[in-house]
Every structure is written in C-alpha cells, then in structure tokens.
C-alpha cells in the first residue's frame, strides 16, 4: 500500500502549530468570507472586521518585528548601523516618492508590499524543503508552485482593473494590461500547480509520502490568493484572505523567537514584556497597532470617527509629504529589516532561538539563509 505521509515531515514549529497557522488561517478566512452576508460584512469592510483583521492581525504583525530588533538591547548593540539606517533610508525613500506625487508613493508602496507578501510565502515553502533536505529539483518545483499560486492571480488582477478593492488606495496599481494577459497568467498558474500536484501523487506512488505541512501551505496559499483576488467580489473578502495567512504565521515565528531569546537572558524590554506570555505579547502589539491607526485616521483618513473620534485636521500638501511617509515608517522599517534579520549564516544562535537547532549543536536546516519575507527595498503593506 502506498505511503501517504512522508516519515520525515520536517515541521517548522510542530504539527499542531503548523496546521493552525497555515491551514487554519486559510480555513478561517474562507469561513468568514462565506459567512459575510450573515455577518453584515458583504461589500466594504465593516468597522469590527477592520479592527479584527487589519489592526489586530495586519498592523500588529508589523510591530512584532520589535521583539527581534529594537526591544533587544543586545541586538541593538550588535548592529547599531542597521537599526538606525533602516528607518532613515525608508523615510528618505518615502518622502522622495511622495514629493514626485502621492500616487507615486502609494504605487511604489503597493508593489513593494505585493513583492514582500509573495516572498514570505516562498520563504516558508523553501524552509520546508530545507528541513527535510529535499532535492534541488523538488525545491525548484515547490518554488514554482508558490510563485504560480501568488503571481498568477496578481497578474490577472492587473489585467482586470478596476476591481472593487485595492491594495492601499484606489488606483495604486498600474493599469493598462490587456485582459488576455490575465487569462494566460491563470492558465500558466494552473499548469504549474497541476504539475506540482502530480509530483505529490508520484511521491505517494513511489512510497515516499508527502510532507503534509508543505502541501497544506501551498494549498492555503492558493486558496488565499486565488480566492482573495480572482474570486473576491468586495473589499471584505480581499482583506480577510489577504492578511490572515500573511500575519498569523509571522506572529508564530516572532513569539517562538522571543521565547528562545528570553531563555538566553539579557533580552531587555522584550523579555520583560514576555512575562505575560502569549496574551501579553499580542495585547502589546495590538495597542501599538491601534495607536498607529489612530494617528492615520486623525491626520490623514478621517474615516473611523466611531473608534478614534472626530478629527478636523487638514494638513497642507507639502506637510503631507513628510507626515505620510512617517506614518508608514513602521511598515517600511519592518520590510527593510526583514532582509537582514533572518539570516542564521550571520547569526548561528538564530536557529537555536527558533527551536530548529539544539543549543551548541548543529545549525538545523542545511541552509545559510532563512528566506522569510526577504526584501531589499523599503516599504510594504501593513
């Protein structure tokens, strides 16, 4: 009888955590989207859903990078140039783009965000492959599947503008791509994914079994991107499908890291905040996210008075060029730093803190780079 599951699963966290943060995130998104008519959430994202998904997941996950960086006094002393230079470079780039035009700023920000979201999904699947020392051919096929599952719907989106939702602001994506290009993109995406599925069946037929966590990750990625872009009809569906699969696994990564770092001692403020465990970790991040969004609403958007109170602040255009990139700085810094802070080749203790290598032992997966969310340009999505 063919073996369904591989004897070497190579879970990233644990079976329960992997299934929850990847498959569980996608499943929860689907449930919320299907229940939208009964929740009163069809169409524009209602306030309660905006708080739950945008503030508590999307924006809060951006702030979680603090536990890897600015809340760790030892880390700050180790690379002061990076932690001073990253926000400065991001801010200068943001101001420069905004001075060109507000649309240039939001367009740049949107494309950086999309690239970051895609690269994060690639990072997870690449790490699954390295955990089990998969062959080069299999790792390349996994990468092709992830890129097909994400970029196929994105190209189709560009060929079918305008839609009833957008990444940041209306008109942030560049339009003009012929509709036929979108159809071709979906066809290519279907062929690549069919080949990847066929390979999984081949593994079963050969008695090798499949790596359950990786398979569910690819499936969850396809559900979130195809469902959240091609099938989505409104802002609520796009928002839920877009942010949950991106934010929830990142929370797991940062909480896992923070616990491992605290166990070493000398963590600084990060260790003090972790005394309250996971609830304290999440509440701290949500509080920061609410403060950030409150500033956005008071100074820029003026859309959520029931939550943040009414505001009559109207900033002149020249001041907006300084304020908008400043408010976007947490996201921008988050994405810049992600290009540097997940590289165990430069910091061997990283894998031990994540629980992927024993203290003082081998350095875990056969890779010198942990490619989660790696980006080399500033900016990103909340």
N, C-alpha and C positions, 0 to 999 in steps of 0.2 A: 504494500500500500504506500503510495507517495507520501512523503513527509510534507505537511502543510507549513509548519513553522520551522525556521532555522534553529538548530540547537544553540547557536551563538547569536543572541539577539542584539547585544550592544546597546542597551537602553541608555539614553543620555542622562536621565535623572533616576528613574525607577519605572517599572511597568505602570504603576498607578498614576504617577505624576505625568509621564509621557502621554498616556492615554487621555488624561484630563486636560492638559494644556494644549494639545494639538487636536485630537479627535473631538474632545469635549468642547473646545472653543468653537469649532465649526458646527457641531451639532446644536449648541446653544444659539448660535447665530441663526441657523435655519429655523429653529423653533420660534424665535422672536419674530422673524420675518413672516412666517406662516400665520402667526397669531396677531399680526399687526392690525387687521380690521377689528378684532375684538378688543385690542388694547388702545384703540383710538390713535394709532400711530401711522396709519397709511398716509402717504404724502410727505409733507415736511416733518422733520424730526421734532416731536414734542419736547417740552422742557425736561420732563422726567427722564426721557431717553437720552437727551443730550447730556444731562448730568451723569447718568449711569455709564454711558459708553464713551462719550468724548472726554468728560472731565475725569471720571474715576478710572478709566482704562487708558485712553489715548494720551491725554496730557500727563496723567500721573506716571505712566511708564517712562516718559521722557525724563522726569525728575528722578526716577530711580537710579539713573547713572551716578547721582551724587554718592551713593554707597560704594561705588567703585573708585571714585575720584576725590571730590572736594571734602567729603566727610572723613577722609582717611589722612590723618596728619603725616603718617609715614610716606604715603603715596605722594602727597604734595611736596615733601622734601626731596623725594627721589627724582621727580620730573617737573620742577617748577616752571621751566620754559614752556612745556606743553600746556600746562593748565592756565598759564597766563596768556600764552599766544593764541590758543584755540578760540576763545571767545573774542579776542581782539580782531583776529583775522576774519571771523564770521561776521562781526559787526561791520567792519570796513567794507566787506563784500556786499552786505545787505544795504548799507547806505548808498554805496555806489550804484547798485542796481535800481534802487528807488529813485535816485536822482535822474537816472535815464528816463524812467517813467514808473508809476505804480504798477502798471500791468507787467512791465519787465521784471519787477521784483517778484510778483506773485507767480509769474510763469516760471522763472528760474526756481523759485521755492517749490513749485509743484513738481517739476521734473526731477529735482534732487530728491524729493520725497518718494516719488514712484521708484526711482533707482534704488533708494535705500530699502524700501519695502521688498522689492524683488530680491535684492542681495541678502536680506535677512533670511528669506525662505531658502535660498541657495545655501547659506551658511549652515542651517540646521541639517539639510539633507547631506551636505558634504561631510559634516561631522559624524552622522550616522554611518556613512561609508567607511570613514577612517577608524571608527571604533571597532569595526569587525574586519578591518584590513581587506576591504573589497578590492577587486581587481581594477586596474585603470579603466578598462572598457566599461565595467559596471558603474563606476563613479561618473564617467562621462555621460552614460545614458541617464543616470539619475539627475545630473545637472541639466541635461536637455529636457527632461520631463518637467523639472521645476520652471525652467525658463519658458517652456511652451505653455504651462498652466498659468503663468503670470503675464507674459508679454503678449500672448495671443489675444486675450481679452482687452489688454490695453491698446493694442494696435486697432482692434475692431472699434473700440470706443472712439479713437481719433477719427476713424472713417465714418462715424455715425453721430458727429456733433451737429447741433447741440443736443444734450440729454437733459433730463430733469434733475440732474445733480452734477456736482463738480468737485474737484479736489479741495481747493481752498475757497476760491471766489469765482463767480461766474466769469467765464471767458479766460480762465487761466491756462488752459491747454490751447495749443496752436491748431487751428482748423484748416480745412482745405484738402485733407487726404481723401482720395476717391473711395467710394463705398466698396468697390471691387477689391481694394487692397485689404479691407477688413475681412471680407469673405475668404480671401486667400489665407490671411493670417489664421483664421479659425480652422481652415482646412489643414494647414500645416500643423497647428497645435493638436488637432485630432489624430493625425498620422503619428506624430511623435509619441503622444500619450498611449496610443494603441500599441506601438512598438514596445513601450516600457511595460505595459500590462502583459503583453505577450511574453516578455522576458521573465516576468514574475511567475507565469504559468510554467515556463520552461524550467525554472529553478525547482518548482514543486515536482514536475515530472522527473527531473534528474535526482530527486531525493534530497535536495539541498534545503528546501523550505524557503520561506520568505522572512525578511526582517520586518516584523509586524509594525514596530514603531515608525520605520521609514515609509512603509506602504501607507499607513494612516496619515502620515504627514503630507505625502504627495496628494492623497485623496482630499484631505482637508484643504490644502492649498488650492486645488482645482475648484472645489465647492465654493470657497470664499471668493475667488477671483472671477470665475465664470458666473456664479450666482449673483455676486455683488456688483458686476459690471454689465454683462450681457443680458442676464435675466431681470436685473433690478429695474423697477419702474419708478422709483422715487428715492428721495434723499434718505429716508429712514433705512431702507433695505441696503443701500450702498454704505451708509455709515456703520451699521451693525456688522455687515460682512467684512468691511474693510479693516476695522480697528481691533476687533476681539482677537483674531488669530495672530495679529501682529503684537499686541500689547501683553496678553496673558502669558505667553511663553517667556517673554522678556522679564516679567515680574519673577517668574520661577528662577530664571538664570541669576538675577541680581540678588534675590533672597538667599539662594544657595551659596552664592559667592560671599555675601555679607556674613553669613553664619560661619563659613570657613575662615574668613579673615578675622572675625571676632575671637575665634578659638585660639588664634596665634597670640593675642594680646597686643596692646599698643595701638588699637584701632582708632582711638579718638572719639569724636562725636558719633560716628557711625555705630560704634559698639554700645554707647550709652542709649541710643535710640532703639537698638535691638533688644534691650532688656524686656520690652513689652511684647516680644515675639512677632509673629506674623501680623496680628491686629495693629500693633504699634507701627510696624513697617508700612502697612497700607494706609493707615489714617494719616501719618505724617506726609506721605506723598499726595494723598487726596487734598489735604489742607493747602499744600503748596500749589496744586493744580487749580484749586478754587481761587486762590489769591491771584494767580496769573490771569485766569479767565475774567476775574472781576476787573482787573486793570484794562484788559482788552475791551470789555464792554463799556466801562466808564469813559475811556479815552477815544475809542475807535468805532465800535459797532452800534452801541445804544439799542440792543435788541432784546435784552433779557432783564428788564426792569423788575419783574416779579421776584427775581432771585437776587440781583445785585443793587436794586434801587434805581430810580430815575437819574439820568445824568444829562446835563445841558452843555457839557464840554464840547467845543468845536475847535479843533486845532487847525491852524493855518497849514497850507500845503508844505511850506519849507520846514516846519517843525515836524510834520508827519514823516518826513524823510529821515529824521533822527529817532522818532519815537517808535514807529512801526518795526524797524529792524531791531530796536532794543527789546521790544516785547517778544519778538520772535527769537531772541538770543538763546533762551533755554533749549528750544528745539534745534537751533543751528549748532550750538555747542555740543549737544548730545550726539549729533550725527558726525561732527568733525572728530570728536574723541573716540567714537566707535571704530575709527580707522586705526587706532593705536592701542587701545586698552585690552584687546582680546588676543594678544599675541604671546603665547607661552614660550616661544623661542627666545623672547627677550626677558621673560619673567617666569622661570620654571615653577615658582610657587603657585602660579595661577591655577594649574590643573589640580594641585592638591587642595586648594581652597574650594574648588568646584566639586571635589569628591571624585574626580576622574583619575586620580593617581594617589597612591599611599604616600604619607609623609616620608620624605627621604628615599622614596622608591623610584621606580621607572616613571617616566613622564607621560603615562597614559597613552592616548591615541598616537599612532605613528605620523605625526604632523607637527611642523614647527609653527603653524599658523592656525588660529581658531577663527574661521572666517564668518563671524556672526555680525551682520549689519555693517560690513566694512565699506566705508566710503572715504574718499579723499578730497571731497569738496564740501564746503559748508552748506548748511541749510537742511531742511527736511520737513516732515509732516508732524503734526502734534501726536 
